[in-house]
Amino acid sequence: MALSGFASGALVAAPVAAVLTWLAVSWQQHVDVRVERDTVAVRADRAAFNAGFERDWSAATGQVRAACDPDATAELTRLRKRAAELEAKLAGSSADLERERTELRNLMVEERK
């Protein structure tokens, strides 16, 4: 008798544990994308600042400097492109999390009936 009660409890708890694990993993992936997006945005801002500073420093000191550093421009372009990709992914991730939260809430309401 006790064994059958344990088995039925385990059958009920397993899907709940699976859903909670899935939610935790989904949220962690969402957070990881946000952190990477923020890091890339800061690196792009820093690269833009450095380029502006070098240009202003050259003008202030009278040093001749190349009009455009191709490596710095390529790095800035790459960082901005990656930031835009992550922003799009984050927007999709937020929408997915909201949709999944609504579906989970509806499922829980149905289970209570």
PDB file as gemmi writes it, atoms N, CA and C in Angstrom:
CRYST1    1.000    1.000    1.000  90.00  90.00  90.00 P 1                      
ATOM      1  N   MET A   1       0.822  -1.184   0.000  1.00  0.00           N  
ATOM      2  CA  MET A   1       0.000   0.000   0.000  1.00  0.00           C  
ATOM      3  C   MET A   1       0.874   1.260   0.000  1.00  0.00           C  
ATOM      4  N   ALA A   2       1.874   1.272   0.870  1.00  0.00           N  
ATOM      5  CA  ALA A   2       2.753   2.438   0.949  1.00  0.00           C  
ATOM      6  C   ALA A   2       3.551   2.592  -0.334  1.00  0.00           C  
ATOM      7  N   LEU A   3       3.913   1.463  -0.919  1.00  0.00           N  
ATOM      8  CA  LEU A   3       4.680   1.510  -2.157  1.00  0.00           C  
ATOM      9  C   LEU A   3       3.853   2.084  -3.297  1.00  0.00           C  
ATOM     10  N   SER A   4       2.583   1.728  -3.373  1.00  0.00           N  
ATOM     11  CA  SER A   4       1.750   2.263  -4.447  1.00  0.00           C  
ATOM     12  C   SER A   4       1.519   3.760  -4.249  1.00  0.00           C  
ATOM     13  N   GLY A   5       1.396   4.208  -3.000  1.00  0.00           N  
ATOM     14  CA  GLY A   5       1.263   5.643  -2.723  1.00  0.00           C  
ATOM     15  C   GLY A   5       2.510   6.390  -3.135  1.00  0.00           C  
ATOM     16  N   PHE A   6       3.660   5.790  -2.862  1.00  0.00           N  
ATOM     17  CA  PHE A   6       4.932   6.397  -3.260  1.00  0.00           C  
ATOM     18  C   PHE A   6       5.024   6.484  -4.774  1.00  0.00           C  
ATOM     19  N   ALA A   7       4.633   5.407  -5.459  1.00  0.00           N  
ATOM     20  CA  ALA A   7       4.717   5.364  -6.919  1.00  0.00           C  
ATOM     21  C   ALA A   7       3.802   6.415  -7.543  1.00  0.00           C  
ATOM     22  N   SER A   8       2.592   6.529  -7.027  1.00  0.00           N  
ATOM     23  CA  SER A   8       1.680   7.524  -7.606  1.00  0.00           C  
ATOM     24  C   SER A   8       2.184   8.941  -7.309  1.00  0.00           C  
ATOM     25  N   GLY A   9       2.774   9.153  -6.125  1.00  0.00           N  
ATOM     26  CA  GLY A   9       3.356  10.457  -5.808  1.00  0.00           C  
ATOM     27  C   GLY A   9       4.514  10.784  -6.718  1.00  0.00           C  
ATOM     28  N   ALA A  10       5.316   9.775  -7.023  1.00  0.00           N  
ATOM     29  CA  ALA A  10       6.455   9.979  -7.920  1.00  0.00           C  
ATOM     30  C   ALA A  10       5.978  10.310  -9.331  1.00  0.00           C  
ATOM     31  N   LEU A  11       4.897   9.662  -9.760  1.00  0.00           N  
ATOM     32  CA  LEU A  11       4.362   9.937 -11.092  1.00  0.00           C  
ATOM     33  C   LEU A  11       3.817  11.355 -11.199  1.00  0.00           C  
ATOM     34  N   VAL A  12       3.290  11.864 -10.104  1.00  0.00           N  
ATOM     35  CA  VAL A  12       2.789  13.242 -10.098  1.00  0.00           C  
ATOM     36  C   VAL A  12       3.949  14.228 -10.011  1.00  0.00           C  
ATOM     37  N   ALA A  13       4.945  13.917  -9.201  1.00  0.00           N  
ATOM     38  CA  ALA A  13       6.057  14.841  -8.972  1.00  0.00           C  
ATOM     39  C   ALA A  13       7.009  14.920 -10.158  1.00  0.00           C  
ATOM     40  N   ALA A  14       7.148  13.842 -10.911  1.00  0.00           N  
ATOM     41  CA  ALA A  14       8.103  13.830 -12.024  1.00  0.00           C  
ATOM     42  C   ALA A  14       7.790  14.905 -13.071  1.00  0.00           C  
ATOM     43  N   PRO A  15       6.540  15.028 -13.540  1.00  0.00           N  
ATOM     44  CA  PRO A  15       6.279  16.082 -14.520  1.00  0.00           C  
ATOM     45  C   PRO A  15       6.486  17.488 -13.942  1.00  0.00           C  
ATOM     46  N   VAL A  16       6.155  17.665 -12.682  1.00  0.00           N  
ATOM     47  CA  VAL A  16       6.345  18.970 -12.052  1.00  0.00           C  
ATOM     48  C   VAL A  16       7.835  19.308 -11.997  1.00  0.00           C  
ATOM     49  N   ALA A  17       8.637  18.328 -11.605  1.00  0.00           N  
ATOM     50  CA  ALA A  17      10.090  18.548 -11.553  1.00  0.00           C  
ATOM     51  C   ALA A  17      10.646  18.825 -12.944  1.00  0.00           C  
ATOM     52  N   ALA A  18      10.114  18.117 -13.939  1.00  0.00           N  
ATOM     53  CA  ALA A  18      10.580  18.334 -15.310  1.00  0.00           C  
ATOM     54  C   ALA A  18      10.233  19.743 -15.781  1.00  0.00           C  
ATOM     55  N   VAL A  19       9.029  20.212 -15.480  1.00  0.00           N  
ATOM     56  CA  VAL A  19       8.618  21.562 -15.886  1.00  0.00           C  
ATOM     57  C   VAL A  19       9.461  22.608 -15.171  1.00  0.00           C  
ATOM     58  N   LEU A  20       9.699  22.411 -13.877  1.00  0.00           N  
ATOM     59  CA  LEU A  20      10.515  23.377 -13.127  1.00  0.00           C  
ATOM     60  C   LEU A  20      11.945  23.412 -13.649  1.00  0.00           C  
ATOM     61  N   THR A  21      12.481  22.252 -13.971  1.00  0.00           N  
ATOM     62  CA  THR A  21      13.829  22.199 -14.532  1.00  0.00           C  
ATOM     63  C   THR A  21      13.877  22.910 -15.881  1.00  0.00           C  
ATOM     64  N   TRP A  22      12.880  22.654 -16.701  1.00  0.00           N  
ATOM     65  CA  TRP A  22      12.810  23.287 -18.013  1.00  0.00           C  
ATOM     66  C   TRP A  22      12.703  24.803 -17.879  1.00  0.00           C  
ATOM     67  N   LEU A  23      11.884  25.275 -16.935  1.00  0.00           N  
ATOM     68  CA  LEU A  23      11.761  26.718 -16.713  1.00  0.00           C  
ATOM     69  C   LEU A  23      13.083  27.322 -16.247  1.00  0.00           C  
ATOM     70  N   ALA A  24      13.769  26.628 -15.347  1.00  0.00           N  
ATOM     71  CA  ALA A  24      15.046  27.135 -14.851  1.00  0.00           C  
ATOM     72  C   ALA A  24      16.075  27.226 -15.979  1.00  0.00           C  
ATOM     73  N   VAL A  25      16.120  26.212 -16.825  1.00  0.00           N  
ATOM     74  CA  VAL A  25      17.076  26.216 -17.943  1.00  0.00           C  
ATOM     75  C   VAL A  25      16.716  27.308 -18.942  1.00  0.00           C  
ATOM     76  N   SER A  26      15.433  27.447 -19.244  1.00  0.00           N  
ATOM     77  CA  SER A  26      14.997  28.495 -20.178  1.00  0.00           C  
ATOM     78  C   SER A  26      15.360  29.879 -19.651  1.00  0.00           C  
ATOM     79  N   TRP A  27      15.121  30.095 -18.370  1.00  0.00           N  
ATOM     80  CA  TRP A  27      15.432  31.393 -17.771  1.00  0.00           C  
ATOM     81  C   TRP A  27      16.935  31.645 -17.787  1.00  0.00           C  
ATOM     82  N   GLN A  28      17.725  30.624 -17.490  1.00  0.00           N  
ATOM     83  CA  GLN A  28      19.173  30.786 -17.484  1.00  0.00           C  
ATOM     84  C   GLN A  28      19.683  31.129 -18.880  1.00  0.00           C  
ATOM     85  N   GLN A  29      19.117  30.496 -19.910  1.00  0.00           N  
ATOM     86  CA  GLN A  29      19.517  30.814 -21.277  1.00  0.00           C  
ATOM     87  C   GLN A  29      19.157  32.264 -21.605  1.00  0.00           C  
ATOM     88  N   HIS A  30      18.005  32.708 -21.158  1.00  0.00           N  
ATOM     89  CA  HIS A  30      17.574  34.090 -21.374  1.00  0.00           C  
ATOM     90  C   HIS A  30      18.553  35.061 -20.697  1.00  0.00           C  
ATOM     91  N   VAL A  31      18.935  34.743 -19.474  1.00  0.00           N  
ATOM     92  CA  VAL A  31      19.879  35.588 -18.735  1.00  0.00           C  
ATOM     93  C   VAL A  31      21.245  35.588 -19.420  1.00  0.00           C  
ATOM     94  N   ASP A  32      21.685  34.430 -19.896  1.00  0.00           N  
ATOM     95  CA  ASP A  32      22.970  34.353 -20.594  1.00  0.00           C  
ATOM     96  C   ASP A  32      22.991  35.257 -21.825  1.00  0.00           C  
ATOM     97  N   VAL A  33      21.893  35.276 -22.566  1.00  0.00           N  
ATOM     98  CA  VAL A  33      21.816  36.132 -23.752  1.00  0.00           C  
ATOM     99  C   VAL A  33      21.858  37.602 -23.338  1.00  0.00           C  
ATOM    100  N   ARG A  34      21.159  37.948 -22.263  1.00  0.00           N  
ATOM    101  CA  ARG A  34      21.173  39.334 -21.786  1.00  0.00           C  
ATOM    102  C   ARG A  34      22.578  39.762 -21.379  1.00  0.00           C  
ATOM    103  N   VAL A  35      23.289  38.895 -20.670  1.00  0.00           N  
ATOM    104  CA  VAL A  35      24.649  39.222 -20.228  1.00  0.00           C  
ATOM    105  C   VAL A  35      25.569  39.391 -21.432  1.00  0.00           C  
ATOM    106  N   GLU A  36      25.463  38.481 -22.406  1.00  0.00           N  
ATOM    107  CA  GLU A  36      26.309  38.591 -23.591  1.00  0.00           C  
ATOM    108  C   GLU A  36      25.974  39.861 -24.371  1.00  0.00           C  
ATOM    109  N   ARG A  37      24.676  40.181 -24.492  1.00  0.00           N  
ATOM    110  CA  ARG A  37      24.265  41.393 -25.195  1.00  0.00           C  
ATOM    111  C   ARG A  37      24.831  42.637 -24.512  1.00  0.00           C  
ATOM    112  N   ASP A  38      24.736  42.673 -23.183  1.00  0.00           N  
ATOM    113  CA  ASP A  38      25.263  43.823 -22.445  1.00  0.00           C  
ATOM    114  C   ASP A  38      26.772  43.939 -22.591  1.00  0.00           C  
ATOM    115  N   THR A  39      27.462  42.807 -22.562  1.00  0.00           N  
ATOM    116  CA  THR A  39      28.920  42.801 -22.705  1.00  0.00           C  
ATOM    117  C   THR A  39      29.324  43.306 -24.087  1.00  0.00           C  
ATOM    118  N   VAL A  40      28.647  42.826 -25.114  1.00  0.00           N  
ATOM    119  CA  VAL A  40      28.965  43.254 -26.480  1.00  0.00           C  
ATOM    120  C   VAL A  40      28.658  44.740 -26.653  1.00  0.00           C  
ATOM    121  N   ALA A  41      27.555  45.199 -26.084  1.00  0.00           N  
ATOM    122  CA  ALA A  41      27.200  46.620 -26.195  1.00  0.00           C  
ATOM    123  C   ALA A  41      28.260  47.496 -25.530  1.00  0.00           C  
ATOM    124  N   VAL A  42      28.749  47.074 -24.377  1.00  0.00           N  
ATOM    125  CA  VAL A  42      29.793  47.842 -23.681  1.00  0.00           C  
ATOM    126  C   VAL A  42      31.081  47.836 -24.493  1.00  0.00           C  
ATOM    127  N   ARG A  43      31.436  46.688 -25.066  1.00  0.00           N  
ATOM    128  CA  ARG A  43      32.650  46.627 -25.890  1.00  0.00           C  
ATOM    129  C   ARG A  43      32.524  47.514 -27.128  1.00  0.00           C  
ATOM    130  N   ALA A  44      31.335  47.559 -27.733  1.00  0.00           N  
ATOM    131  CA  ALA A  44      31.122  48.426 -28.901  1.00  0.00           C  
ATOM    132  C   ALA A  44      31.220  49.898 -28.501  1.00  0.00           C  
ATOM    133  N   ASP A  45      30.634  50.235 -27.368  1.00  0.00           N  
ATOM    134  CA  ASP A  45      30.735  51.619 -26.883  1.00  0.00           C  
ATOM    135  C   ASP A  45      32.181  51.992 -26.604  1.00  0.00           C  
ATOM    136  N   ARG A  46      32.916  51.071 -26.014  1.00  0.00           N  
ATOM    137  CA  ARG A  46      34.323  51.327 -25.702  1.00  0.00           C  
ATOM    138  C   ARG A  46      35.143  51.497 -26.986  1.00  0.00           C  
ATOM    139  N   ALA A  47      34.876  50.662 -27.985  1.00  0.00           N  
ATOM    140  CA  ALA A  47      35.597  50.781 -29.260  1.00  0.00           C  
ATOM    141  C   ALA A  47      35.285  52.112 -29.940  1.00  0.00           C  
ATOM    142  N   ALA A  48      34.025  52.536 -29.881  1.00  0.00           N  
ATOM    143  CA  ALA A  48      33.651  53.831 -30.467  1.00  0.00           C  
ATOM    144  C   ALA A  48      34.319  54.976 -29.707  1.00  0.00           C  
ATOM    145  N   PHE A  49      34.348  54.882 -28.379  1.00  0.00           N  
ATOM    146  CA  PHE A  49      35.009  55.897 -27.566  1.00  0.00           C  
ATOM    147  C   PHE A  49      36.497  55.977 -27.902  1.00  0.00           C  
ATOM    148  N   ASN A  50      37.159  54.806 -27.984  1.00  0.00           N  
ATOM    149  CA  ASN A  50      38.589  54.771 -28.298  1.00  0.00           C  
ATOM    150  C   ASN A  50      38.883  55.397 -29.660  1.00  0.00           C  
ATOM    151  N   ALA A  51      38.037  55.104 -30.651  1.00  0.00           N  
ATOM    152  CA  ALA A  51      38.238  55.684 -31.984  1.00  0.00           C  
ATOM    153  C   ALA A  51      38.095  57.200 -31.928  1.00  0.00           C  
ATOM    154  N   GLY A  52      37.089  57.676 -31.227  1.00  0.00           N  
ATOM    155  CA  GLY A  52      36.895  59.124 -31.088  1.00  0.00           C  
ATOM    156  C   GLY A  52      38.029  59.775 -30.331  1.00  0.00           C  
ATOM    157  N   PHE A  53      38.486  59.104 -29.274  1.00  0.00           N  
ATOM    158  CA  PHE A  53      39.583  59.648 -28.490  1.00  0.00           C  
ATOM    159  C   PHE A  53      40.862  59.743 -29.322  1.00  0.00           C  
ATOM    160  N   GLU A  54      41.157  58.700 -30.079  1.00  0.00           N  
ATOM    161  CA  GLU A  54      42.353  58.712 -30.927  1.00  0.00           C  
ATOM    162  C   GLU A  54      42.279  59.844 -31.950  1.00  0.00           C  
ATOM    163  N   ARG A  55      41.112  60.038 -32.530  1.00  0.00           N  
ATOM    164  CA  ARG A  55      40.936  61.108 -33.514  1.00  0.00           C  
ATOM    165  C   ARG A  55      41.139  62.468 -32.841  1.00  0.00           C  
ATOM    166  N   ASP A  56      40.516  62.678 -31.689  1.00  0.00           N  
ATOM    167  CA  ASP A  56      40.640  63.957 -30.986  1.00  0.00           C  
ATOM    168  C   ASP A  56      42.066  64.183 -30.489  1.00  0.00           C  
ATOM    169  N   TRP A  57      42.702  63.118 -30.012  1.00  0.00           N  
ATOM    170  CA  TRP A  57      44.075  63.236 -29.515  1.00  0.00           C  
ATOM    171  C   TRP A  57      45.018  63.609 -30.646  1.00  0.00           C  
ATOM    172  N   SER A  58      44.823  62.997 -31.793  1.00  0.00           N  
ATOM    173  CA  SER A  58      45.660  63.327 -32.956  1.00  0.00           C  
ATOM    174  C   SER A  58      45.476  64.783 -33.357  1.00  0.00           C  
ATOM    175  N   ALA A  59      44.247  65.236 -33.334  1.00  0.00           N  
ATOM    176  CA  ALA A  59      43.980  66.637 -33.702  1.00  0.00           C  
ATOM    177  C   ALA A  59      44.575  67.588 -32.671  1.00  0.00           C  
ATOM    178  N   ALA A  60      44.494  67.247 -31.400  1.00  0.00           N  
ATOM    179  CA  ALA A  60      44.995  68.128 -30.342  1.00  0.00           C  
ATOM    180  C   ALA A  60      46.516  68.188 -30.327  1.00  0.00           C  
ATOM    181  N   THR A  61      47.177  67.085 -30.615  1.00  0.00           N  
ATOM    182  CA  THR A  61      48.639  67.048 -30.559  1.00  0.00           C  
ATOM    183  C   THR A  61      49.282  67.364 -31.909  1.00  0.00           C  
ATOM    184  N   GLY A  62      48.478  67.426 -32.954  1.00  0.00           N  
ATOM    185  CA  GLY A  62      49.021  67.733 -34.274  1.00  0.00           C  
ATOM    186  C   GLY A  62      49.678  66.551 -34.948  1.00  0.00           C  
ATOM    187  N   GLN A  63      49.492  65.374 -34.429  1.00  0.00           N  
ATOM    188  CA  GLN A  63      50.058  64.174 -35.050  1.00  0.00           C  
ATOM    189  C   GLN A  63      49.215  63.770 -36.246  1.00  0.00           C  
ATOM    190  N   VAL A  64      49.918  63.335 -37.271  1.00  0.00           N  
ATOM    191  CA  VAL A  64      49.220  62.870 -38.461  1.00  0.00           C  
ATOM    192  C   VAL A  64      48.747  61.445 -38.195  1.00  0.00           C  
ATOM    193  N   ARG A  65      47.504  61.227 -38.484  1.00  0.00           N  
ATOM    194  CA  ARG A  65      46.915  59.917 -38.241  1.00  0.00           C  
ATOM    195  C   ARG A  65      46.142  59.504 -39.475  1.00  0.00           C  
ATOM    196  N   ALA A  66      46.117  58.210 -39.733  1.00  0.00           N  
ATOM    197  CA  ALA A  66      45.348  57.715 -40.870  1.00  0.00           C  
ATOM    198  C   ALA A  66      43.884  58.111 -40.694  1.00  0.00           C  
ATOM    199  N   ALA A  67      43.239  58.405 -41.785  1.00  0.00           N  
ATOM    200  CA  ALA A  67      41.851  58.869 -41.729  1.00  0.00           C  
ATOM    201  C   ALA A  67      40.937  57.828 -41.087  1.00  0.00           C  
ATOM    202  N   CYS A  68      41.201  56.578 -41.365  1.00  0.00           N  
ATOM    203  CA  CYS A  68      40.319  55.530 -40.842  1.00  0.00           C  
ATOM    204  C   CYS A  68      41.147  54.280 -40.579  1.00  0.00           C  
ATOM    205  N   ASP A  69      41.069  53.774 -39.381  1.00  0.00           N  
ATOM    206  CA  ASP A  69      41.751  52.534 -39.029  1.00  0.00           C  
ATOM    207  C   ASP A  69      40.836  51.370 -39.416  1.00  0.00           C  
ATOM    208  N   PRO A  70      41.205  50.598 -40.431  1.00  0.00           N  
ATOM    209  CA  PRO A  70      40.319  49.534 -40.908  1.00  0.00           C  
ATOM    210  C   PRO A  70      40.050  48.453 -39.849  1.00  0.00           C  
ATOM    211  N   ASP A  71      41.052  48.170 -39.031  1.00  0.00           N  
ATOM    212  CA  ASP A  71      40.850  47.143 -37.990  1.00  0.00           C  
ATOM    213  C   ASP A  71      39.840  47.608 -36.943  1.00  0.00           C  
ATOM    214  N   ALA A  72      39.970  48.841 -36.518  1.00  0.00           N  
ATOM    215  CA  ALA A  72      39.036  49.377 -35.524  1.00  0.00           C  
ATOM    216  C   ALA A  72      37.626  49.467 -36.095  1.00  0.00           C  
ATOM    217  N   THR A  73      37.517  49.866 -37.358  1.00  0.00           N  
ATOM    218  CA  THR A  73      36.205  49.957 -38.001  1.00  0.00           C  
ATOM    219  C   THR A  73      35.574  48.578 -38.145  1.00  0.00           C  
ATOM    220  N   ALA A  74      36.380  47.598 -38.531  1.00  0.00           N  
ATOM    221  CA  ALA A  74      35.866  46.234 -38.677  1.00  0.00           C  
ATOM    222  C   ALA A  74      35.419  45.674 -37.330  1.00  0.00           C  
ATOM    223  N   GLU A  75      36.189  45.930 -36.284  1.00  0.00           N  
ATOM    224  CA  GLU A  75      35.826  45.457 -34.942  1.00  0.00           C  
ATOM    225  C   GLU A  75      34.535  46.117 -34.460  1.00  0.00           C  
ATOM    226  N   LEU A  76      34.418  47.411 -34.674  1.00  0.00           N  
ATOM    227  CA  LEU A  76      33.214  48.130 -34.266  1.00  0.00           C  
ATOM    228  C   LEU A  76      31.986  47.629 -35.031  1.00  0.00           C  
ATOM    229  N   THR A  77      32.144  47.397 -36.308  1.00  0.00           N  
ATOM    230  CA  THR A  77      31.048  46.868 -37.126  1.00  0.00           C  
ATOM    231  C   THR A  77      30.641  45.484 -36.653  1.00  0.00           C  
ATOM    232  N   ARG A  78      31.618  44.628 -36.378  1.00  0.00           N  
ATOM    233  CA  ARG A  78      31.338  43.271 -35.910  1.00  0.00           C  
ATOM    234  C   ARG A  78      30.604  43.299 -34.574  1.00  0.00           C  
ATOM    235  N   LEU A  79      31.062  44.156 -33.655  1.00  0.00           N  
ATOM    236  CA  LEU A  79      30.424  44.239 -32.345  1.00  0.00           C  
ATOM    237  C   LEU A  79      28.994  44.758 -32.441  1.00  0.00           C  
ATOM    238  N   ARG A  80      28.783  45.754 -33.269  1.00  0.00           N  
ATOM    239  CA  ARG A  80      27.423  46.294 -33.416  1.00  0.00           C  
ATOM    240  C   ARG A  80      26.489  45.281 -34.076  1.00  0.00           C  
ATOM    241  N   LYS A  81      27.008  44.532 -35.037  1.00  0.00           N  
ATOM    242  CA  LYS A  81      26.197  43.496 -35.679  1.00  0.00           C  
ATOM    243  C   LYS A  81      25.821  42.423 -34.660  1.00  0.00           C  
ATOM    244  N   ARG A  82      26.779  41.992 -33.854  1.00  0.00           N  
ATOM    245  CA  ARG A  82      26.517  40.961 -32.839  1.00  0.00           C  
ATOM    246  C   ARG A  82      25.529  41.476 -31.796  1.00  0.00           C  
ATOM    247  N   ALA A  83      25.649  42.736 -31.413  1.00  0.00           N  
ATOM    248  CA  ALA A  83      24.708  43.321 -30.445  1.00  0.00           C  
ATOM    249  C   ALA A  83      23.294  43.325 -31.023  1.00  0.00           C  
ATOM    250  N   ALA A  84      23.154  43.638 -32.300  1.00  0.00           N  
ATOM    251  CA  ALA A  84      21.834  43.628 -32.934  1.00  0.00           C  
ATOM    252  C   ALA A  84      21.269  42.210 -32.994  1.00  0.00           C  
ATOM    253  N   GLU A  85      22.120  41.226 -33.300  1.00  0.00           N  
ATOM    254  CA  GLU A  85      21.675  39.827 -33.324  1.00  0.00           C  
ATOM    255  C   GLU A  85      21.192  39.385 -31.948  1.00  0.00           C  
ATOM    256  N   LEU A  86      21.953  39.739 -30.922  1.00  0.00           N  
ATOM    257  CA  LEU A  86      21.575  39.352 -29.564  1.00  0.00           C  
ATOM    258  C   LEU A  86      20.306  40.066 -29.116  1.00  0.00           C  
ATOM    259  N   GLU A  87      20.149  41.300 -29.526  1.00  0.00           N  
ATOM    260  CA  GLU A  87      18.927  42.047 -29.186  1.00  0.00           C  
ATOM    261  C   GLU A  87      17.712  41.380 -29.807  1.00  0.00           C  
ATOM    262  N   ALA A  88      17.836  40.950 -31.069  1.00  0.00           N  
ATOM    263  CA  ALA A  88      16.734  40.250 -31.734  1.00  0.00           C  
ATOM    264  C   ALA A  88      16.446  38.915 -31.054  1.00  0.00           C  
ATOM    265  N   LYS A  89      17.504  38.215 -30.692  1.00  0.00           N  
ATOM    266  CA  LYS A  89      17.334  36.934 -30.004  1.00  0.00           C  
ATOM    267  C   LYS A  89      16.687  37.145 -28.635  1.00  0.00           C  
ATOM    268  N   LEU A  90      17.088  38.190 -27.961  1.00  0.00           N  
ATOM    269  CA  LEU A  90      16.529  38.494 -26.643  1.00  0.00           C  
ATOM    270  C   LEU A  90      15.052  38.859 -26.755  1.00  0.00           C  
ATOM    271  N   ALA A  91      14.692  39.608 -27.774  1.00  0.00           N  
ATOM    272  CA  ALA A  91      13.283  39.956 -27.968  1.00  0.00           C  
ATOM    273  C   ALA A  91      12.468  38.694 -28.220  1.00  0.00           C  
ATOM    274  N   GLY A  92      12.993  37.788 -29.022  1.00  0.00           N  
ATOM    275  CA  GLY A  92      12.304  36.518 -29.265  1.00  0.00           C  
ATOM    276  C   GLY A  92      12.247  35.670 -28.015  1.00  0.00           C  
ATOM    277  N   SER A  93      13.317  35.683 -27.250  1.00  0.00           N  
ATOM    278  CA  SER A  93      13.371  34.913 -26.010  1.00  0.00           C  
ATOM    279  C   SER A  93      12.356  35.431 -24.999  1.00  0.00           C  
ATOM    280  N   SER A  94      12.236  36.740 -24.894  1.00  0.00           N  
ATOM    281  CA  SER A  94      11.263  37.326 -23.971  1.00  0.00           C  
ATOM    282  C   SER A  94       9.843  36.957 -24.380  1.00  0.00           C  
ATOM    283  N   ALA A  95       9.572  37.014 -25.677  1.00  0.00           N  
ATOM    284  CA  ALA A  95       8.237  36.659 -26.168  1.00  0.00           C  
ATOM    285  C   ALA A  95       7.957  35.181 -25.915  1.00  0.00           C  
ATOM    286  N   ASP A  96       8.969  34.329 -26.131  1.00  0.00           N  
ATOM    287  CA  ASP A  96       8.799  32.895 -25.876  1.00  0.00           C  
ATOM    288  C   ASP A  96       8.534  32.638 -24.404  1.00  0.00           C  
ATOM    289  N   LEU A  97       9.286  33.288 -23.534  1.00  0.00           N  
ATOM    290  CA  LEU A  97       9.086  33.087 -22.095  1.00  0.00           C  
ATOM    291  C   LEU A  97       7.687  33.522 -21.671  1.00  0.00           C  
ATOM    292  N   GLU A  98       7.218  34.620 -22.202  1.00  0.00           N  
ATOM    293  CA  GLU A  98       5.878  35.103 -21.868  1.00  0.00           C  
ATOM    294  C   GLU A  98       4.814  34.128 -22.367  1.00  0.00           C  
ATOM    295  N   ARG A  99       4.972  33.650 -23.594  1.00  0.00           N  
ATOM    296  CA  ARG A  99       4.021  32.688 -24.150  1.00  0.00           C  
ATOM    297  C   ARG A  99       4.027  31.391 -23.346  1.00  0.00           C  
ATOM    298  N   GLU A 100       5.201  30.913 -23.005  1.00  0.00           N  
ATOM    299  CA  GLU A 100       5.309  29.674 -22.239  1.00  0.00           C  
ATOM    300  C   GLU A 100       4.757  29.834 -20.827  1.00  0.00           C  
ATOM    301  N   ARG A 101       4.944  31.006 -20.236  1.00  0.00           N  
ATOM    302  CA  ARG A 101       4.393  31.259 -18.906  1.00  0.00           C  
ATOM    303  C   ARG A 101       2.876  31.217 -18.957  1.00  0.00           C  
ATOM    304  N   THR A 102       2.298  31.805 -19.996  1.00  0.00           N  
ATOM    305  CA  THR A 102       0.844  31.798 -20.158  1.00  0.00           C  
ATOM    306  C   THR A 102       0.336  30.373 -20.366  1.00  0.00           C  
ATOM    307  N   GLU A 103       1.043  29.612 -21.201  1.00  0.00           N  
ATOM    308  CA  GLU A 103       0.638  28.220 -21.429  1.00  0.00           C  
ATOM    309  C   GLU A 103       0.722  27.410 -20.148  1.00  0.00           C  
ATOM    310  N   LEU A 104       1.766  27.615 -19.368  1.00  0.00           N  
ATOM    311  CA  LEU A 104       1.926  26.886 -18.109  1.00  0.00           C  
ATOM    312  C   LEU A 104       0.828  27.272 -17.125  1.00  0.00           C  
ATOM    313  N   ARG A 105       0.511  28.544 -17.050  1.00  0.00           N  
ATOM    314  CA  ARG A 105      -0.567  28.994 -16.160  1.00  0.00           C  
ATOM    315  C   ARG A 105      -1.899  28.362 -16.582  1.00  0.00           C  
ATOM    316  N   ASN A 106      -2.170  28.338 -17.887  1.00  0.00           N  
ATOM    317  CA  ASN A 106      -3.407  27.725 -18.375  1.00  0.00           C  
ATOM    318  C   ASN A 106      -3.450  26.234 -18.060  1.00  0.00           C  
ATOM    319  N   LEU A 107      -2.310  25.571 -18.190  1.00  0.00           N  
ATOM    320  CA  LEU A 107      -2.230  24.153 -17.866  1.00  0.00           C  
ATOM    321  C   LEU A 107      -2.519  23.908 -16.389  1.00  0.00           C  
ATOM    322  N   MET A 108      -1.952  24.743 -15.539  1.00  0.00           N  
ATOM    323  CA  MET A 108      -2.169  24.587 -14.105  1.00  0.00           C  
ATOM    324  C   MET A 108      -3.633  24.836 -13.738  1.00  0.00           C  
ATOM    325  N   VAL A 109      -4.281  25.791 -14.399  1.00  0.00           N  
ATOM    326  CA  VAL A 109      -5.703  26.060 -14.150  1.00  0.00           C  
ATOM    327  C   VAL A 109      -6.532  24.867 -14.582  1.00  0.00           C  
ATOM    328  N   GLU A 110      -6.196  24.273 -15.719  1.00  0.00           N  
ATOM    329  CA  GLU A 110      -6.925  23.099 -16.204  1.00  0.00           C  
ATOM    330  C   GLU A 110      -6.761  21.920 -15.253  1.00  0.00           C  
ATOM    331  N   GLU A 111      -5.560  21.764 -14.693  1.00  0.00           N  
ATOM    332  CA  GLU A 111      -5.300  20.664 -13.764  1.00  0.00           C  
ATOM    333  C   GLU A 111      -6.107  20.781 -12.490  1.00  0.00           C  
ATOM    334  N   ARG A 112      -6.356  22.012 -12.057  1.00  0.00           N  
ATOM    335  CA  ARG A 112      -7.126  22.220 -10.821  1.00  0.00           C  
ATOM    336  C   ARG A 112      -8.589  21.858 -10.986  1.00  0.00           C  
ATOM    337  N   LYS A 113      -9.091  21.900 -12.199  1.00  0.00           N  
ATOM    338  CA  LYS A 113     -10.514  21.615 -12.444  1.00  0.00           C  
ATOM    339  C   LYS A 113     -10.855  20.173 -12.270  1.00  0.00           C  
TER     340      LYS A 113                                                      
END                                                                             
